Amino acid sequence: MAETTWPPPARRLGETLDVVGVGEVMLLLQATPPQTVADATSMLVDVAGAEYNMCAAVARLGGRAGLLSRLGADSPAERVRAAMAALDVEQSLTATDPNHPTGLLLREVPPDGSRRVTYYRSGSAASAMNAHDADRLWTTPPRAVVLSGLTAAVGPGPRALVTAVAQGAAEHGTGVVVDVNLRRGFGDLDAVVETLAAVLPSTDLLVLGDDESQPVLGATAPEAVFAAAHDRGVGEVVLKGGERGCWYQAEDGAPRHVPTRAVDVVDPVGAGDAFLGGYLAARLAGASPRDAADLGSELAAGVIGAFGDTRGLPAPEQARRMLDDTLA
């Protein structure tokens, strides 16, 4: 019987593989605001993916974080791997699939300020993942694994992978973190909700927004969300409320509020991923839920204040001082 995985035993980050995100990382082409793809004469080339962003935040704080995924044998994959290396996101679990291409994401911010996203993920290398991809995760089990609704939305194979990882984690001493991350209009929402509901009894930490809690838990108010999650077997809960901040789980199990740290809103994309990376890294290092929520909120505020999914993360030395201050 593996040792209890949650609350995680406090341990210095980086001594072992701390976190693995399960999901797709894509090449990102973005029109420079305020332009549409149709109007742009040049495009910003970058890399995007919720789990990738989360891993970048963990790594910036001094943790070891890797991505369980697949990339094609193509030029976009080379760009993705270079970006992963630059952010110290480990690639040993990111396989090369010569039969499928790397996924692509187009993003634009027109003059009206709206954000438009077009995915080219159907038939991608990551969409071909299945339950067998979980096998390489257990060669060196991480302390925690992050599963998300985005991964479940990519297709039936990735949904089977989410289920397989959740079912196998406990015997390997790995904590299960579920980031609900529902995207209406992307994937089969009913199938995604069904998959997430099925893994809740295996979930040690559930992170979700109050704009997505209704389909999964049938509630939106913090007290009701926490109660519903615990009824389904979840260990720890964090509820995000956007500009209203977040609610963490106090010692008595009840929600407590932490206000947002954001001041300037430049680009909100990636903020939730940074929050999760900061929260999870802090918890693994021994911080309380309250202090972990503070650190996650601080990282999210930095990302919101900069253009790009990870450009607002603090420099490595500053990030590690922030973690030290959190643990003091």
C-alpha positions as a LaTeX table, in Angstrom:
\begin{tabular}{lrrr}
\hline
Residue & $x$ (\AA) & $y$ (\AA) & $z$ (\AA) \\
\hline
Met1 & 0.00 & 0.00 & 0.00 \\
Ala2 & 1.49 & 3.35 & $-1.07$ \\
Glu3 & 1.88 & 6.15 & 1.48 \\
Thr4 & $-0.82$ & 8.78 & 1.72 \\
Thr5 & $-0.46$ & 11.17 & $-1.21$ \\
Trp6 & $-2.56$ & 14.06 & 0.13 \\
Pro7 & $-2.03$ & 16.33 & 1.92 \\
Pro8 & 1.41 & 15.94 & 0.33 \\
Pro9 & 4.33 & 15.37 & 2.69 \\
Ala10 & 6.40 & 18.56 & 2.67 \\
Arg11 & 9.52 & 18.15 & 0.58 \\
Arg12 & 11.97 & 20.50 & $-1.08$ \\
Leu13 & 11.01 & 21.02 & $-4.71$ \\
Gly14 & 13.28 & 19.59 & $-7.38$ \\
Glu15 & 14.56 & 16.58 & $-5.46$ \\
Thr16 & 12.40 & 14.28 & $-7.55$ \\
Leu17 & 9.83 & 14.61 & $-10.32$ \\
Asp18 & 7.28 & 16.87 & $-8.63$ \\
Val19 & 4.50 & 17.31 & $-11.18$ \\
Val20 & 3.45 & 15.84 & $-14.51$ \\
Gly21 & 0.75 & 17.46 & $-16.62$ \\
Val22 & $-1.21$ & 15.21 & $-18.99$ \\
Gly23 & $-2.30$ & 17.02 & $-22.12$ \\
Glu24 & $-1.55$ & 18.63 & $-25.45$ \\
Val25 & 1.02 & 21.33 & $-26.17$ \\
Met26 & 0.63 & 23.12 & $-29.49$ \\
Leu27 & 2.25 & 25.60 & $-31.79$ \\
Leu28 & 0.55 & 28.99 & $-31.35$ \\
Leu29 & 0.14 & 31.55 & $-34.13$ \\
Gln30 & $-1.25$ & 34.83 & $-32.85$ \\
Ala31 & $-2.20$ & 37.98 & $-34.73$ \\
Thr32 & $-0.73$ & 41.07 & $-33.08$ \\
Pro33 & $-3.59$ & 42.93 & $-31.33$ \\
Pro34 & $-5.79$ & 44.56 & $-32.40$ \\
Gln35 & $-5.90$ & 42.50 & $-35.59$ \\
Thr36 & $-7.68$ & 39.46 & $-36.90$ \\
Val37 & $-5.91$ & 36.62 & $-38.66$ \\
Ala38 & $-7.52$ & 37.79 & $-41.88$ \\
Asp39 & $-6.00$ & 41.27 & $-41.53$ \\
Ala40 & $-2.59$ & 40.41 & $-40.07$ \\
Thr41 & 0.52 & 40.70 & $-42.23$ \\
Ser42 & 2.65 & 38.83 & $-39.68$ \\
Met43 & 2.01 & 36.45 & $-36.80$ \\
Leu44 & 3.57 & 35.93 & $-33.40$ \\
Val45 & 4.88 & 32.37 & $-33.15$ \\
Asp46 & 4.71 & 30.83 & $-29.69$ \\
Val47 & 3.75 & 27.68 & $-27.82$ \\
Ala48 & 0.51 & 27.08 & $-25.90$ \\
Gly49 & $-1.23$ & 24.50 & $-23.77$ \\
Ala50 & $-2.79$ & 24.61 & $-20.32$ \\
Glu51 & $-0.69$ & 21.79 & $-18.87$ \\
Tyr52 & 2.44 & 23.23 & $-20.45$ \\
Asn53 & 1.72 & 26.61 & $-18.85$ \\
Met54 & 1.13 & 24.97 & $-15.46$ \\
Cys55 & 4.41 & 23.02 & $-15.72$ \\
Ala56 & 6.26 & 26.24 & $-16.60$ \\
Ala57 & 5.01 & 27.85 & $-13.38$ \\
Val58 & 6.09 & 24.85 & $-11.27$ \\
Ala59 & 9.52 & 24.82 & $-12.91$ \\
Arg60 & 9.94 & 28.56 & $-12.40$ \\
Leu61 & 9.44 & 28.01 & $-8.66$ \\
Gly62 & 12.22 & 25.42 & $-8.63$ \\
Gly63 & 10.19 & 22.25 & $-9.11$ \\
Arg64 & 10.70 & 19.48 & $-11.61$ \\
Ala65 & 7.73 & 19.36 & $-13.96$ \\
Gly66 & 7.15 & 17.30 & $-17.08$ \\
Leu67 & 4.51 & 16.82 & $-19.74$ \\
Leu68 & 2.95 & 13.48 & $-20.65$ \\
Ser69 & 2.00 & 14.11 & $-24.26$ \\
Arg70 & 2.72 & 13.37 & $-27.90$ \\
Leu71 & 4.17 & 15.58 & $-30.61$ \\
Gly72 & 4.55 & 14.99 & $-34.31$ \\
Ala73 & 7.85 & 14.43 & $-36.09$ \\
Asp74 & 7.69 & 17.90 & $-37.64$ \\
Ser75 & 8.99 & 21.46 & $-37.47$ \\
Pro76 & 6.25 & 22.65 & $-35.08$ \\
Ala77 & 7.38 & 19.93 & $-32.67$ \\
Glu78 & 10.93 & 21.25 & $-32.84$ \\
Arg79 & 9.66 & 24.70 & $-31.87$ \\
Val80 & 7.59 & 23.22 & $-29.03$ \\
Arg81 & 10.51 & 21.23 & $-27.67$ \\
Ala82 & 12.77 & 24.29 & $-27.78$ \\
Ala83 & 10.18 & 26.25 & $-25.79$ \\
Met84 & 9.87 & 23.45 & $-23.25$ \\
Ala85 & 13.63 & 23.39 & $-22.81$ \\
Ala86 & 13.76 & 27.17 & $-22.38$ \\
Leu87 & 11.21 & 26.95 & $-19.55$ \\
Asp88 & 12.81 & 23.85 & $-17.96$ \\
Val89 & 9.75 & 21.69 & $-18.64$ \\
Glu90 & 10.97 & 18.09 & $-18.82$ \\
Gln91 & 10.39 & 16.22 & $-22.08$ \\
Ser92 & 11.14 & 12.61 & $-21.21$ \\
Leu93 & 7.41 & 11.76 & $-21.15$ \\
Thr94 & 6.63 & 13.67 & $-24.37$ \\
Ala95 & 6.70 & 11.05 & $-27.12$ \\
Thr96 & 7.21 & 11.55 & $-30.84$ \\
Asp97 & 4.41 & 10.22 & $-33.05$ \\
Pro98 & 5.56 & 10.05 & $-36.69$ \\
Asn99 & 2.04 & 9.29 & $-37.93$ \\
His100 & 0.27 & 12.42 & $-36.65$ \\
Pro101 & 1.12 & 16.15 & $-36.73$ \\
Thr102 & 1.68 & 18.52 & $-33.85$ \\
Gly103 & $-1.46$ & 20.46 & $-32.92$ \\
Leu104 & $-1.92$ & 24.08 & $-33.98$ \\
Leu105 & $-3.73$ & 27.00 & $-32.33$ \\
Leu106 & $-4.69$ & 30.32 & $-33.93$ \\
Arg107 & $-5.49$ & 33.22 & $-31.59$ \\
Glu108 & $-6.63$ & 36.74 & $-32.41$ \\
Val109 & $-7.78$ & 39.83 & $-30.51$ \\
Pro110 & $-9.87$ & 42.01 & $-32.87$ \\
Pro111 & $-10.35$ & 45.76 & $-32.31$ \\
Asp112 & $-13.52$ & 45.11 & $-30.27$ \\
Gly113 & $-11.37$ & 43.43 & $-27.59$ \\
Ser114 & $-12.90$ & 39.97 & $-27.93$ \\
Arg115 & $-10.68$ & 36.91 & $-28.09$ \\
Arg116 & $-11.06$ & 34.33 & $-30.80$ \\
Val117 & $-9.42$ & 30.93 & $-30.79$ \\
Thr118 & $-9.33$ & 28.35 & $-33.57$ \\
Tyr119 & $-7.97$ & 24.89 & $-32.78$ \\
Tyr120 & $-6.43$ & 22.46 & $-35.26$ \\
Arg121 & $-6.29$ & 19.46 & $-32.94$ \\
Ser122 & $-8.38$ & 16.89 & $-34.78$ \\
Gly123 & $-5.99$ & 14.15 & $-35.88$ \\
Ser124 & $-3.07$ & 15.64 & $-33.95$ \\
Ala125 & $-0.43$ & 13.52 & $-32.24$ \\
Ala126 & $-1.86$ & 14.27 & $-28.80$ \\
Ser127 & $-5.39$ & 13.41 & $-29.93$ \\
Ala128 & $-4.06$ & 9.91 & $-30.69$ \\
Met129 & $-3.03$ & 9.32 & $-27.07$ \\
Asn130 & $-4.76$ & 6.48 & $-25.26$ \\
Ala131 & $-4.70$ & 4.57 & $-21.99$ \\
His132 & $-1.37$ & 2.92 & $-22.88$ \\
Asp133 & 0.38 & 6.31 & $-22.71$ \\
Ala134 & $-0.08$ & 6.07 & $-18.94$ \\
Asp135 & 2.42 & 3.20 & $-18.82$ \\
Arg136 & 5.45 & 5.44 & $-19.27$ \\
Leu137 & 4.24 & 7.71 & $-16.45$ \\
Trp138 & 4.79 & 5.00 & $-13.86$ \\
Thr139 & 8.42 & 4.33 & $-14.79$ \\
Thr140 & 9.33 & 7.25 & $-12.51$ \\
Pro141 & 6.09 & 8.20 & $-10.75$ \\
Pro142 & 5.73 & 11.92 & $-10.00$ \\
Arg143 & 4.50 & 13.29 & $-6.69$ \\
Ala144 & 1.41 & 14.69 & $-8.40$ \\
Val145 & $-0.23$ & 14.38 & $-11.80$ \\
Val146 & $-2.53$ & 17.02 & $-13.29$ \\
Leu147 & $-5.52$ & 15.94 & $-15.38$ \\
Ser148 & $-7.90$ & 18.34 & $-17.08$ \\
Gly149 & $-11.15$ & 18.70 & $-18.93$ \\
Leu150 & $-9.18$ & 20.08 & $-21.88$ \\
Thr151 & $-7.37$ & 16.77 & $-22.27$ \\
Ala152 & $-10.62$ & 14.87 & $-21.99$ \\
Ala153 & $-12.07$ & 17.11 & $-24.72$ \\
Val154 & $-9.40$ & 16.20 & $-27.27$ \\
Gly155 & $-11.00$ & 12.82 & $-28.00$ \\
Pro156 & $-11.94$ & 9.35 & $-26.74$ \\
Gly157 & $-8.34$ & 8.17 & $-26.52$ \\
Pro158 & $-7.27$ & 11.06 & $-24.26$ \\
Arg159 & $-10.42$ & 10.52 & $-22.16$ \\
Ala160 & $-9.34$ & 6.90 & $-21.65$ \\
Leu161 & $-5.88$ & 8.17 & $-20.69$ \\
Val162 & $-7.33$ & 10.52 & $-18.06$ \\
Thr163 & $-9.28$ & 7.63 & $-16.56$ \\
Ala164 & $-6.30$ & 5.26 & $-16.62$ \\
Val165 & $-3.99$ & 7.76 & $-14.90$ \\
Ala166 & $-6.56$ & 8.54 & $-12.20$ \\
Gln167 & $-7.11$ & 4.84 & $-11.53$ \\
Gly168 & $-3.40$ & 3.99 & $-11.37$ \\
Ala169 & $-2.07$ & 6.92 & $-9.38$ \\
Ala170 & $-2.72$ & 5.74 & $-5.82$ \\
Glu171 & $-0.78$ & 2.51 & $-6.15$ \\
His172 & 2.24 & 4.52 & $-7.30$ \\
Gly173 & 2.02 & 7.09 & $-4.51$ \\
Thr174 & 1.02 & 9.89 & $-6.89$ \\
Gly175 & $-1.51$ & 12.55 & $-5.97$ \\
Val176 & $-4.28$ & 13.24 & $-8.49$ \\
Val177 & $-5.01$ & 16.88 & $-9.33$ \\
Val178 & $-7.99$ & 17.66 & $-11.55$ \\
Asp179 & $-8.21$ & 21.04 & $-13.27$ \\
Val180 & $-11.76$ & 21.08 & $-14.65$ \\
Asn181 & $-10.99$ & 23.59 & $-17.43$ \\
Leu182 & $-14.21$ & 23.22 & $-19.42$ \\
Arg183 & $-14.30$ & 24.93 & $-22.81$ \\
Arg184 & $-17.76$ & 25.14 & $-24.30$ \\
Gly185 & $-17.65$ & 24.61 & $-28.04$ \\
Phe186 & $-14.54$ & 22.45 & $-27.85$ \\
Gly187 & $-15.02$ & 18.69 & $-27.73$ \\
Asp188 & $-17.99$ & 16.68 & $-26.49$ \\
Leu189 & $-18.92$ & 18.55 & $-23.32$ \\
Asp190 & $-21.19$ & 15.78 & $-22.03$ \\
Ala191 & $-18.43$ & 13.19 & $-22.46$ \\
Val192 & $-15.92$ & 15.48 & $-20.76$ \\
Val193 & $-18.20$ & 16.05 & $-17.76$ \\
Glu194 & $-18.90$ & 12.33 & $-17.52$ \\
Thr195 & $-15.16$ & 11.56 & $-17.54$ \\
Leu196 & $-14.39$ & 14.15 & $-14.87$ \\
Ala197 & $-17.28$ & 12.99 & $-12.69$ \\
Ala198 & $-15.97$ & 9.42 & $-12.86$ \\
Val199 & $-12.49$ & 10.38 & $-11.61$ \\
Leu200 & $-13.65$ & 12.62 & $-8.74$ \\
Pro201 & $-13.50$ & 9.77 & $-6.18$ \\
Ser202 & $-9.78$ & 9.42 & $-7.03$ \\
Thr203 & $-9.12$ & 13.17 & $-6.93$ \\
Asp204 & $-6.89$ & 14.57 & $-4.19$ \\
Leu205 & $-7.08$ & 18.20 & $-5.32$ \\
Leu206 & $-9.87$ & 19.67 & $-7.44$ \\
Val207 & $-9.40$ & 23.12 & $-8.99$ \\
Leu208 & $-12.27$ & 24.70 & $-10.90$ \\
Gly209 & $-13.94$ & 27.98 & $-11.70$ \\
Asp210 & $-17.35$ & 28.98 & $-10.41$ \\
Asp211 & $-18.31$ & 29.45 & $-14.07$ \\
Glu212 & $-17.76$ & 25.73 & $-14.72$ \\
Ser213 & $-18.74$ & 24.09 & $-11.44$ \\
Gln214 & $-22.44$ & 23.73 & $-12.29$ \\
Pro215 & $-22.04$ & 21.01 & $-14.98$ \\
Val216 & $-19.65$ & 18.96 & $-12.84$ \\
Leu217 & $-20.99$ & 19.46 & $-9.31$ \\
Gly218 & $-24.42$ & 21.06 & $-9.75$ \\
Ala219 & $-23.45$ & 24.11 & $-7.69$ \\
Thr220 & $-21.80$ & 27.52 & $-8.01$ \\
Ala221 & $-21.74$ & 29.04 & $-4.50$ \\
Pro222 & $-18.48$ & 28.23 & $-2.67$ \\
Glu223 & $-20.08$ & 26.39 & 0.26 \\
Ala224 & $-22.23$ & 24.27 & $-2.05$ \\
Val225 & $-19.34$ & 23.53 & $-4.42$ \\
Phe226 & $-17.09$ & 22.39 & $-1.57$ \\
Ala227 & $-19.83$ & 20.23 & $-0.05$ \\
Ala228 & $-20.69$ & 18.62 & $-3.40$ \\
Ala229 & $-17.04$ & 17.89 & $-4.14$ \\
His230 & $-16.46$ & 16.28 & $-0.75$ \\
Asp231 & $-19.64$ & 14.20 & $-1.18$ \\
Arg232 & $-18.09$ & 12.79 & $-4.36$ \\
Gly233 & $-14.87$ & 11.82 & $-2.61$ \\
Val234 & $-12.62$ & 14.79 & $-3.44$ \\
Gly235 & $-9.92$ & 15.55 & $-0.88$ \\
Glu236 & $-9.12$ & 19.26 & $-1.31$ \\
Val237 & $-10.89$ & 21.98 & $-3.30$ \\
Val238 & $-9.96$ & 25.36 & $-4.74$ \\
Leu239 & $-12.67$ & 27.43 & $-6.42$ \\
Lys240 & $-11.66$ & 30.28 & $-8.72$ \\
Gly241 & $-13.83$ & 33.33 & $-9.29$ \\
Gly242 & $-11.83$ & 35.35 & $-11.82$ \\
Glu243 & $-11.66$ & 38.99 & $-10.80$ \\
Arg244 & $-13.38$ & 38.05 & $-7.51$ \\
Gly245 & $-10.40$ & 36.00 & $-6.39$ \\
Cys246 & $-10.56$ & 32.42 & $-5.16$ \\
Trp247 & $-11.71$ & 30.24 & $-2.28$ \\
Tyr248 & $-9.39$ & 27.72 & $-0.65$ \\
Gln249 & $-10.14$ & 24.97 & 1.86 \\
Ala250 & $-9.58$ & 25.92 & 5.50 \\
Glu251 & $-8.68$ & 23.43 & 8.23 \\
Asp252 & $-12.35$ & 22.86 & 9.00 \\
Gly253 & $-13.01$ & 22.05 & 5.33 \\
Ala254 & $-14.98$ & 25.24 & 4.70 \\
Pro255 & $-14.13$ & 27.74 & 1.95 \\
Arg256 & $-12.16$ & 30.87 & 2.76 \\
His257 & $-11.71$ & 33.77 & 0.36 \\
Val258 & $-8.51$ & 35.25 & $-1.10$ \\
Pro259 & $-8.92$ & 38.41 & $-3.23$ \\
Thr260 & $-7.32$ & 38.73 & $-6.63$ \\
Arg261 & $-3.86$ & 40.26 & $-6.86$ \\
Ala262 & $-4.37$ & 41.47 & $-10.44$ \\
Val263 & $-4.02$ & 45.21 & $-11.05$ \\
Asp264 & $-3.47$ & 45.59 & $-14.78$ \\
Val265 & $-5.34$ & 43.23 & $-17.08$ \\
Val266 & $-3.40$ & 42.92 & $-20.33$ \\
Asp267 & $-3.99$ & 39.29 & $-21.31$ \\
Pro268 & $-5.88$ & 36.83 & $-19.05$ \\
Val269 & $-4.88$ & 33.73 & $-21.02$ \\
Gly270 & $-2.71$ & 31.44 & $-18.92$ \\
Ala271 & $-3.55$ & 33.05 & $-15.59$ \\
Gly272 & $-5.48$ & 30.05 & $-14.30$ \\
Asp273 & $-2.63$ & 27.74 & $-15.28$ \\
Ala274 & $-0.12$ & 29.93 & $-13.44$ \\
Phe275 & $-2.40$ & 29.94 & $-10.40$ \\
Leu276 & $-2.56$ & 26.15 & $-10.40$ \\
Gly277 & 1.20 & 25.81 & $-10.85$ \\
Gly278 & 1.87 & 28.17 & $-7.96$ \\
Tyr279 & $-0.72$ & 26.60 & $-5.70$ \\
Leu280 & 0.42 & 23.05 & $-6.39$ \\
Ala281 & 4.13 & 23.79 & $-6.06$ \\
Ala282 & 3.53 & 25.54 & $-2.74$ \\
Arg283 & 1.45 & 22.68 & $-1.38$ \\
Leu284 & 4.09 & 20.13 & $-2.39$ \\
Ala285 & 6.73 & 22.24 & $-0.63$ \\
Gly286 & 4.71 & 22.28 & 2.59 \\
Ala287 & 2.65 & 25.48 & 2.41 \\
Ser288 & $-0.85$ & 25.70 & 3.84 \\
Pro289 & $-3.81$ & 26.04 & 1.45 \\
Arg290 & $-4.10$ & 29.73 & 2.40 \\
Asp291 & $-0.44$ & 30.47 & 1.66 \\
Ala292 & $-0.55$ & 28.36 & $-1.51$ \\
Ala293 & $-3.58$ & 30.34 & $-2.72$ \\
Asp294 & $-1.71$ & 33.59 & $-2.07$ \\
Leu295 & 1.27 & 32.44 & $-4.14$ \\
Gly296 & $-0.95$ & 31.13 & $-6.93$ \\
Ser297 & $-2.81$ & 34.44 & $-7.03$ \\
Glu298 & 0.45 & 36.37 & $-7.20$ \\
Leu299 & 1.69 & 34.32 & $-10.15$ \\
Ala300 & $-1.67$ & 34.67 & $-11.90$ \\
Ala301 & $-1.57$ & 38.46 & $-11.48$ \\
Gly302 & 1.83 & 38.58 & $-13.18$ \\
Val303 & 0.60 & 36.57 & $-16.14$ \\
Ile304 & $-2.54$ & 38.70 & $-16.47$ \\
Gly305 & $-0.36$ & 41.80 & $-16.59$ \\
Ala306 & 1.72 & 40.66 & $-19.58$ \\
Phe307 & 0.97 & 39.66 & $-23.15$ \\
Gly308 & 1.43 & 35.91 & $-23.63$ \\
Asp309 & 0.65 & 32.75 & $-21.68$ \\
Thr310 & 3.92 & 32.53 & $-19.69$ \\
Arg311 & 5.76 & 35.80 & $-20.26$ \\
Gly312 & 4.38 & 37.28 & $-17.04$ \\
Leu313 & 5.95 & 34.63 & $-14.84$ \\
Pro314 & 8.60 & 36.04 & $-12.49$ \\
Ala315 & 12.27 & 35.42 & $-13.20$ \\
Pro316 & 13.60 & 32.18 & $-11.62$ \\
Glu317 & 15.45 & 33.85 & $-8.74$ \\
Gln318 & 12.47 & 36.05 & $-7.92$ \\
Ala319 & 10.07 & 33.13 & $-8.14$ \\
Arg320 & 12.13 & 31.06 & $-5.71$ \\
Arg321 & 12.29 & 33.95 & $-3.27$ \\
Met322 & 8.51 & 34.19 & $-3.51$ \\
Leu323 & 8.24 & 30.50 & $-2.63$ \\
Asp324 & 10.69 & 30.90 & 0.26 \\
Asp325 & 8.62 & 33.80 & 1.59 \\
Thr326 & 5.49 & 31.66 & 1.29 \\
Leu327 & 7.08 & 28.89 & 3.34 \\
Ala328 & 8.60 & 31.21 & 5.97 \\
\hline
\end{tabular}
